[in-house]
Amino acid sequence: MPIYEFRCVRCGEIQEVLVSNSKSEVKMACKACGGEDLVRVLSRVSYTMGSSGGESPRVTTRTCGPESSCATIDLPGYTR
């Protein structure tokens, strides 16, 4: 059963809604203000690779122009 996040247009409150069936119609209202104008928002995700004791990425910074700099991130793991 997917969990969706919705933001109330009236007050900005974000709430989660558990949907049991994609074909079922769910009447929703904001739990904070009672508003019925809700917009689905993209949920944040958290993803980690490996253990917390692993190697950290190395960041290399160099000058790329007269007033700018560029950064390169070297991630640990497989390289070709």
Secondary structure as the mmCIF struct_conf table of DSSP 4:
data_model
#
loop_
_struct_conf.conf_type_id
_struct_conf.id
_struct_conf.beg_label_comp_id
_struct_conf.beg_label_asym_id
_struct_conf.beg_label_seq_id
_struct_conf.end_label_comp_id
_struct_conf.end_label_asym_id
_struct_conf.end_label_seq_id
STRN STRN1 ILE A 3 CYS A 8
TURN_TY1_P TURN_TY1_P1 VAL A 9 CYS A 11
STRN STRN2 ILE A 14 LEU A 18
BEND BEND1 SER A 20 SER A 20
TURN_TY1_P TURN_TY1_P2 SER A 22 LYS A 23
BEND BEND2 SER A 24 SER A 24
TURN_TY1_P TURN_TY1_P3 LYS A 31 CYS A 33
STRN STRN3 LEU A 38 VAL A 41
HELX_LH_PP_P HELX_LH_PP_P1 LEU A 42 ARG A 44
BEND BEND3 GLY A 50 GLY A 50
TURN_TY1_P TURN_TY1_P4 SER A 52 GLY A 53
BEND BEND4 GLY A 54 GLY A 54
HELX_LH_PP_P HELX_LH_PP_P2 GLU A 55 PRO A 57
STRN STRN4 ARG A 58 GLY A 65
TURN_TY1_P TURN_TY1_P5 PRO A 66 GLU A 67
STRN STRN5 SER A 68 ASP A 74
BEND BEND5 PRO A 76 GLY A 77
#
